[in-house]
Amino acid sequence: MTHEELILNIEKALEEIRPFLNSDGGDIKFISVEDEKHVKVQFEGACTSCSLSMGTLKAGVETTIKKYAPQVETVVNIG
């Protein structure tokens, strides 16, 4: 998978998650990917102050990104 394909797959994963975040007044933005396996995202809106955002990051965001891009090892929120 090329770097461009990896970014497209990450964006597809975020598009799958986005409606759930939007329904709670939040959103997520792709920031970067390092070494083809470490993804940085940024929560926005209600997600920035939500006490459940770490659970959402691991159970929702990271799991979905890994479904589209199995080589990804970590997903972190830089917010």
C-alpha positions as CSV (number, residue, x, y, z in Angstrom):
1,M,0.0,0.0,0.0
2,T,1.4,3.4,-1.0
3,H,1.5,6.4,1.4
4,E,-1.3,8.0,-0.6
5,E,-3.5,4.8,-0.4
6,L,-2.8,4.6,3.3
7,I,-4.1,8.2,3.8
8,L,-7.1,7.4,1.6
9,N,-7.9,4.4,3.7
10,I,-7.5,6.4,7.0
11,E,-9.9,9.0,5.6
12,K,-12.4,6.3,4.6
13,A,-12.3,4.9,8.2
14,L,-12.9,8.4,9.6
15,E,-15.8,8.9,7.3
16,E,-17.3,5.7,8.7
17,I,-16.9,7.0,12.3
18,R,-17.8,10.6,11.7
19,P,-21.7,10.3,11.7
20,F,-21.5,8.8,15.2
21,L,-19.3,11.7,16.5
22,N,-21.5,14.2,14.7
23,S,-24.6,12.9,16.3
24,D,-23.1,13.9,19.7
25,G,-21.9,17.3,18.5
26,G,-18.3,16.2,17.8
27,D,-16.0,15.5,14.9
28,I,-12.6,14.2,14.1
29,K,-9.8,15.4,11.8
30,F,-6.9,13.5,10.3
31,I,-3.6,15.2,11.1
32,S,-0.8,12.9,10.0
33,V,0.7,9.4,9.7
34,E,4.3,8.7,10.7
35,D,6.3,5.7,9.6
36,E,3.2,4.3,7.9
37,K,1.9,3.0,11.3
38,H,1.3,5.9,13.8
39,V,-1.7,8.0,13.1
40,K,-2.5,11.4,14.7
41,V,-6.0,12.7,14.7
42,Q,-7.7,15.6,16.5
43,F,-11.1,15.5,18.1
44,E,-13.2,18.6,17.6
45,G,-16.4,20.0,19.0
46,A,-18.0,18.1,21.8
47,C,-15.4,15.4,21.6
48,T,-12.7,17.7,23.0
49,S,-14.4,17.8,26.4
50,C,-16.1,14.4,26.5
51,S,-15.0,12.1,29.3
52,L,-15.5,9.1,27.0
53,S,-13.2,10.3,24.2
54,M,-10.3,8.0,25.1
55,G,-12.6,5.0,24.9
56,T,-14.0,6.3,21.6
57,L,-10.4,6.7,20.3
58,K,-9.4,3.2,21.2
59,A,-12.6,1.2,20.7
60,G,-14.1,3.2,17.8
61,V,-11.5,5.2,15.9
62,E,-8.4,2.9,16.2
63,T,-10.4,-0.3,15.6
64,T,-12.0,1.2,12.5
65,I,-8.7,2.6,11.1
66,K,-7.0,-0.8,11.6
67,K,-9.9,-2.4,9.6
68,Y,-9.0,-0.2,6.6
69,A,-5.2,-0.1,7.3
70,P,-4.0,-3.1,9.2
71,Q,-0.4,-1.9,9.4
72,V,-1.4,0.9,11.7
73,E,-0.2,0.3,15.2
74,T,-1.3,3.4,17.1
75,V,-3.8,6.2,16.9
76,V,-3.4,9.2,19.1
77,N,-5.5,12.4,19.6
78,I,-3.2,15.4,19.6
79,G,-6.0,17.7,21.0
